[in-house]
Amino acid sequence: MATYTLVATATFGVEALVADELRTLGYEDLTVENGRVSFAGGAEDIARCNIWLRTADRVLMRMADFRATDFEELFQQTLRVGWEELIPATGKMHVIGKSVKSKLFSVPDCQAIVKKAIVEALKRRYQGTWFEETGPVYRIEVALSNDRATLTVDTSGPGLHKRGYRMETGEAPLKETLAAALVKLSRWEPHREFADPFCGAGTIAIEAALMGRNRAPGIGRSFVSEEWPTMPKRLWQEAREEARSREREAQFRILASDADGAALRIARDNAQRAAVDGFISFQKRTIEEFRSSRKWGCIVCNPPYGQRTGEAREVERIYRAMGEVYSRLDGWSLFALTPHPLFERLFGRKAQKKRKLYNGNILCHLYQYLGPRGPLPGMRSRSPSGEENRSDFRGGSFGDP
């Protein structure tokens, strides 16, 4: 079976998390660059990575990388690629492109040249001069940067953030892949409490629950490369069977709250579709009402940004309230994603760590307040106040006084 150079694309700042995921899946010799992680793999790896990767945006096949300073060079180098080994005579080819700091700056012309070269390559195997594009879809990208052209084929189709559980998103949705990245950066483990007091559509809480169950995020959706003749159906079946076999019976609790009742109704529906509604307690609560009797826990949230006119004062009040609530949670960690430049001042303390992340096109910081990770289940330890407690999963309902 053929081996390809595969590329897992990622939002800026998340590349290291994607690389960690790939290592966990058993892949080595990774090349980590801005916005992407490259590695070697075959058809079975395309299936596994699309189904398993939580923080990557897409899985691409890199077909070629070469210097191109004129259209003839672009055409000839593209023609050398064995497109006929991948694309059938009926393949539907959709060529997209981009160009940065290159002599070939006309993207439509580059797209046309690449499409023409691919059609010529198909003629090497298939008869005729015209191909009906009625078959499986092949989304090909020509990316030019500093006079180098990279040709890739998308194996995912809709981005990997499209898990299939979020039919409604509510206001200012957070992508599932970024939500998963926030949970991973928190290093939360299921023996600790987990909470999102600004849950909105429930994305962060749902992604945490999927991790707690070790449920593959792409298990319930399809991918464009499933229709390719070079991707046997059995590979997808085996990859899904492997994913199901790795799901674990787990006992943990996630607290998801929001002041918006309509958003909570959407969140409950999303959690049900993701099959994790039994692990999440949804409550209508303001941040001021948040409390927990648990000694160890982790808050991961995407609080309001206040970028609309008239919202600034309300957001500042919310950030101050967050700081007051957190001051009462001695054994907890908190991770908050926001672009607000005065978050630390309003919150009332400096973060131990800050990390730049993009929420869409908004540059944000993840402010990290690191508490103890807590004892493993069944171990006795003392809380920060000196009180002995046993780590288990009983008691401490949401909103306890």
N, C-alpha and C positions, 0 to 999 in steps of 0.2 A: 504494500500500500504506500502511496506517495507521501513524502514528508514535505511540509511547507514551513515557511516562516510566518508564524501567526502573530498578530498584534492585538493586544487588549488595550483599547483606548480608555482614557480616564480624564476626569476634570482635573485642572491644575491643583496640585497639592495633595492629590489622592493616589498618585502613582505608587508610592511605597506600600500602601495598603493593598493595591492590586497585586503587587509583587509578592507580598506575604501570602495572599490567598493562593496564588499560583504555586508557591513553594509547598503550602499545605496540601495542595492537590497532587504534589509529587513532581512538579516541573523544576528543572534546574537550568543553569546557563542562561539566565534572564538578562536582557539588556533594558535598563530603565532610563527613559528619556522624558523630557517634558511632554506630558499628555499621553504617554504610551509606554507599554511594556512588551518587548518582543521576545519570542521563544519559539522553539521548534516543536512541531506536532503534526499529526495526521488527521484523517477524517474523524476517528474516534475522539480525538482531543478537541476538535471543533464542537462536537456534541457535548462533551463533558463540561467544557469551559462556558459554553452558552448557558447551560442549565445551572451551573454552580456559582459563577462569579457574582458577587453581591455589589461590589463597588465599581466595577468596570462599566463603561458606556456601551461598547460594542466589541465584537471579535472579528478582526479582519484577516484576510490572507494577503500577504505582500507578494505581488507577482514579479515586480522588478523595481530597481532603483538605478538610475543612470543620469549622466549629464546630458542636457538638451538645451541648446541655445538657438536652434532654428526649427522650423516645422518639419523639415526633411529628417533631421536627426530624431525628433520625437516620433515620427512615423516609423522609421526603420527600426529603432530600438523597441518600440511597442510590437512591431511585426515579429520580432525574434522570440517573443514570449509564446509558450505553447498553449495558447488560449483554447485550441481545439481539444486539448486533453481535459479541459474543465467544462466548457460550454457546449451543449448539444446544438444541433442544427436549428432547433426551435427556440433556443434560449432568448429570453427578452432582455436586452441589454440597455441599462439606463446609466449613462455616463455623466458624472458630475465632476466639478473641478474647482480649483482655487490656485492662485498665483501670488507669491510674495517675493519682491525683490528679484525678479527674473526678467530676462529679455522677452520671453514668451509671456506677455502680460494679458493677452486677450483670452480669457477663460473659455468663451464660446468656441473660438477657433481651435483651441487645444482639445476641447471635448470632441469636436467634429473629427479632428485628425486621429485621435485615439480610437474612436468608433470605427472609422474607415480602416485603420490598421487591423483591428480585431476581426472585422468582416473578411478582410483579405486572409487573415490567419485561418479562419474557419474554412475558407475555400480549399485549403491544403488537404482537408479530410472529406468535406462534404461537396457533393455535386451541385452545380447551379451558381448563379450570380446574385440571387436574391433569396433572403432567408425570412420566412414568416416568423415573427417574434411572438409566438402564441404559447410558448412553454414556460418553464421556470424562470424566475427573475434573477438577474445578476446586476447588482448595483456596484458599478466600477467607478473609482475615483482616481483622477489624475491630479496630484498635488505637486505644484512647482514651488521650490524655495531656493533662492540663490543659485538659479540655473540648474538645479537637480530636480528630476522628475521621479516621483514615487507612484507606482500603480498598485492599487489595492482593490480587493473585492470584499464586500460586506457579507458576512455569514449570518448575521443576527436578524436583519429586517428591522422592525421597530426596535428602538433602543432598549437595552437591557433593563432600564428602569421601568419598563412596561411589564410589570409582574403579572398583571391580569386581575388583581384584586381591587384596584382603585378606579371605580367607574365614575365617582364624583370626588372632587378634590377640595371643595371649599375655597376660601379666599387665600391667595398667596401660597400655593402649594409648594412643598419641599419635595424634590425628586427622591424617589426611593433609594437610588444609589448613593446620594449624599446622606440621606438619613442613615443608611447602613454604615457609611463611613464614620458618622458621628458616634454611633454605638460602638464600633470597633475601636475608635480612639479612646473611648471611655474605659476600655478593658473590663467592661461589665461581665460578670459571670452569674449564672442562674441562682447561685446560693445567696445572692444579695438582692435586696429590694431594688426595683427600677421604677423611675417615675418621670413622666413628662407633664408638667403642669400647664403647658400651652399646646395641647396635643392637636388641635385643629382637626384635620381629616384622619388623624391617628397614625400617620406614616412612621414616625420614629418608634412608637410603641409596637406597631406591627412588625417592623424590621427586627426589633429586639426579640420579640416572641419567636419569629422565624429562626433567629440564631439560637435562642434557647432550646428549640426543638431540633436544631440542626437540619432544618428543612431547606432544601435547595430552592432558591428564589425563583428559578425558571421552570420548576417542575410542572406548573399548570398552564404553560403557554407554548406556542409554536414558534418556529424560526424559519427564515426564508430558505436556508440551505437544506431544510428537511425535504424539499422538493427536487433537489439536485440529483441527477442520476449517479454522480460520483459519491453520494452519501447514502449508503444502504440503509433501509428502514431499520434493520436489526441493530445498527449502531445506536440509533436514538432510543430504541426500546431497551437495549442493555444499559445505556446511560441513565435512563429514568428508573429502571429497576435497581441499579446501584444506588441512586439517590434515595429511593424509598427505603432501601435496606439500612441506610445510615441514619434515618430519622430516629430520634430517641424519645422514649417516654420520659417526660420531665415534669417536675413539680416546682413551679416558680410563680411569682406574682408580679404583675406590672400595673402600676397606677397611672391612668391617663385621665387628665382633667382639663377642662376649658370652661371659660365663662360663657361661651356661645353654645346654646342648646342645639341649634341647627347643625353646627359643625359636629357635635357629638353624635347626632343621629347618623350623619355620613360616616363618621369614624367607626361606629358599631357595625354598620353594613359592610364597610371595608374589611374589618377584622373577621367577620363571619365568612366572607368570600375567601379570605386567606387561611381559613380553618384554624385561627388562633384566638377566637373570641373567648374561649374558656380560660385563657391565661391573662386576660386584660380586664381590669375593673375600670369602667368608664364612669366618671362622675362630673356633674356640673358644679364647678368650684372656681372661685377667683384665686389668684396667687396668694392673697392674704389668708385664705382658708386652708391652704395646704398644710398638712401635718402628718406625721407618722410616728407610731410608737416603736418602730424598728430602730435598732442602734446602728445598723450598717445599711448603707444604701447609695444609690447613684441617680442623680438627676441629669437628664440629657434633654435639652430643649432648644427651640428656635423661637424666642419670644418676639413680640411685635417690634417692628423697626421704626415706626413713626415717620415714614418718608412722605406721607400725605400732609397737605396743609391742615393745620389745626390739631394734629395728633401728637406733636412733640411733647407737650406737657403731660399728657396721659402716659406716654411711653416712659418718660422720666420717672413718673410716680410708680409705674410697674417695676422698673429696675431697682428703685429704692426698696420697694416691698420685697423683691427677690432677695436682696441683701439681708433684710430683717428676718425673713423666713429661714434663710440658710444659716444665720447665726445661731439658730436654735437646733440645728441638725449636726451635732458634734461629730458623728462618725460617718458623715456622708461626703461624697464627691459631687461636684457640679460642673457641667459642661454647657456653655451657652453660646450659640452662634448668632452674631449680630454685626451689622456694619457701623453701629453707633460709636463715634469716636470717644465719648465720655462714659462708656459703660462702666469701667472700673471705678471711676469716681462716684457715679451714682449708686453702684452696687455696694460701695463702702470698703473695698479691699482690692489689692492688686492680685492678678492671677499669677499662679506659679508658672504657667506656660500659656503662650498664645500661638495660634497657628492660622496662617492665611488660607482661606478657602473661598471659592466662588459659589454663591447660590444663584444660578443662572449667570447673569452678567453683573451681579452685585458683588463687589469685593467685601468679604466679611472677615472677622476674626473669630476663631473658636477660643473662648476664654475658659481656661481649665483650672479648677480649684480641686486639688487632689487630697481626698481624705483617705483613711486606711481602707484596705480592700476587704477587711473583715475575715473572720474565721471560716474554715470549711465546714460544711454541714456535719453536725454531730460533735464538733469540737467546742469545749468550753473556753471562754476567754472573758476579759473584762472590757467594758465599754470605755470610751474616753473619760467618762465621769467616775470610773472605778467600779461601777456596778457589774456584777457577774451576770452573764447571760449565755444561754445555750442557743446556738444557731440552728434553727429549724424553720419550718414553713407554717407554723401555727400562730394564730393571734395577730393583732396589729392591723385591724381593718382600716380601710382608707377613711381618713377624716377622724381618726381616734383623737380624743382630747388629750 
